Amino acid sequence: MAARPFIRAMHGRTTHVDPDWDSYTYGDYCLNRRALTLAGAQRDDILLFWGLLWRNTTKYWDGFTGEKGWYLFGAFRIAEVLVQRQRPSDARTPDNRRRAAKNVHFYRGILDTGNRVFIGSRRHSKRFSKAVPFYTDDSRLLFDTVRTRHGQRLRVHSKPRWISSTRPCRAVWDLSKPAQHSRAKLVRDAIRRRTGYDLLRDFP
């Protein structure tokens, strides 16, 4: 993995690839507070993935420039959800069964209590060819499109602070509500301009 040289003090710890972008699956333990809302995710919901990226001009520590930002890097449109005590063989189609079997959450062949594996639609899921600026020196897309659970605008240094509101997984847009649909379109447009991928493809 490209990040391996920059991981300190692993001491025997292991990591795994999740989301699995080759198979379009994502697994999580949905009994912890961070992922609790994912327990309600269902078919045709969109999982949008983002994270903090740092610029490095080499393969070494001295290549870090100090530039960093939050970027969107992929999305799943859920085709199927497998829940605790289910096996890959419980998926509806042969293709879904093959893809689910590769997800690390099936390491025992069956999902542990509280675990879920989300299988993405091949037609509507994508790892972006380029990371899409979400909150950087040049982009405030996050603040234009995401609100708190109570509909308040997010703030950088005052309450409601963006970092607190976006730490847990949660539903951000209900596309049946015009104002939220409009905000989702802003994200769709930013992603499409940079990558050609349509986040809301086939939605009304």
N, C-alpha and C positions, 0 to 999 in steps of 0.2 A: 504494500500500500504506500502511496506517495507520502502520507503523513507520518509513517513509522519513524523516520529519523528524528522527528520533533516531539515524540512522546517520551516523557520522563517518568522514572520510578514506576515502571509497570510491575516489576517484582512478581512475575508469573501470572498477572492478570490477563484475561483474554477479552477480545472484542469480536463482534460479528457484523456482517454486512446486513443492514436493515434500515431503510428499504433495500430490497433486492431489486435493483433496476433491470437486471437481465430477465427476471421472471415476473416483474411487476407484482410483488407481494410486499406487505408490511405487517409485522407482528408487534404486539405490545401487551404489557401487563396492565390491565385496565382497572385494577383495584387500588392503584396508587393515585394520589391527588392530581398529579400532573396529567395522567392519561384517563382519568375517570370519565370524562365526557365522551371518549371514543367508544365506550360501551354502548352508546346510543347510535353510533354511525351505522348507516344502512346502505343498501344498494342505490346507486346513482348519486350518493353524496361524494363530494370532492375532497380529497386530502391534499393539501398544499404544503410543500416542504420548504423550509428556509433555515438559514443559519448564518453564523458569523464567519466571514472569510478574510484572511490576511494576505496582503501582497508579498510574494517572495520572488526575487529575481534569479535565485540560484536554487540548489538543492541543499543548502546549508543554512545554519542559524544566522550567519552574517548577511544573508540575502534578504532578510525581512526589512521592509522599508518603513514600517510604522503605519502604513495605510491599511485601513480595515473598513468593513461595512457589512451590513446585513443584506443578504441576497436570497431571492427565490431560486431554487434549483430543480424543481420537478413537481409533478402532480399526478395523482391517481384518481380516476373515476371508479368508484367501487362497483365491481360486478358481483361480488359474493363475499359473505363474511362467515368464517368458521369460528366456532366458540369452544369454550372449555369442554373437554372430554370427547371432542370430535377428532377425526383423523383426516388426512388428505383424501382418503377414499370416499369421504362424505361429500366432497365437492360435486357440483352438478354435472360437470362436463369432463371428459378425459383430459383436455388441455388444462383446465383449472386444477385437476387432481395432480397432474405432473408438476405444475408450477408450485402449488402449495407444499408438495413434498420436499421442495428445496429450501423452504423457509426454516431458519434455525429454531424457531419456536416449536417445531415438530421434532426436536432432537431425540425425544423418547418415542416418537411415532404417534403421540397423542398430546393434545393441548392441555397443559396444566391449568389448575383452577385460576380463574381471572384472566387468562390469556385469550387473545383473539388474533386471527390472521385475516387480513383484508387482501382480497385478490382483485387486482386492478383490471379494468377493461383494456384490452390491447389497443382498441380503436381510440380510446379517449385518455390514455395515460402516456406520460412522457417525462423522461429525464431531459431537461433543457440543454440544448447545444451550447448555450451561453448562460451564465448566471445573470439574473435580472435584478438590478438594484431595487431594494425595498426601503432601506434606510441607510443612506450614505451621505457623503458631503454634497453630492449632486442630486440626491433624490429624497423626497419626503413622502413617497407613495404610501408607506405604512400609515402615516398620519392622515392622509387624504381618504383612506379606504377602510380603516379598522376603527371600531369604537369599543368602549367597555361593554360589559354585559348589560349595563343600564343605559346605553346609548350616548355616553359622554365622549367628547373628544379626548384623545390621549395627549399627554404632555411629556416633555423631555425631563425637566427638572422640578416640576411641581405635580401635585396630585390632580387627577389620577395618572400616575406614572406609567409610561408605556411598558416598561420592563415587567412590572407586576401583572399587568393585564394580559400580556402575551406569553407569559411563562408556561401556563398550563395549556394543553390542547383544548380547544373549544370551537363551537360553531360561530363563525364570523358573519356570514351572510345568509339570509333567507331569501332566495331568489323570487319568492312569491310577493315580496314587499318591494315596491318600486324604488325607494331610496336605497335600500341595500343592494338591489339588483344593479342600480346605477354605479355604486361603488365597486361591485364585483366586475363590472364592465371596464372600469379604469384599470384594474389589475389585468384583466384579459387583454386589453389593448397594449399595455406595457410589455406583456409577455409575447404577444404576437409580433409586435414591432421588432423585438430583439431575436426571436427564435422561430417565428412562423407558426407556432403552436397556438391553437384556439382553446383556451381553458373552458369556454362555455359552448363548445361545438355541440350542435343538435339540441341545445336548450332553447326554449322560446325566446 
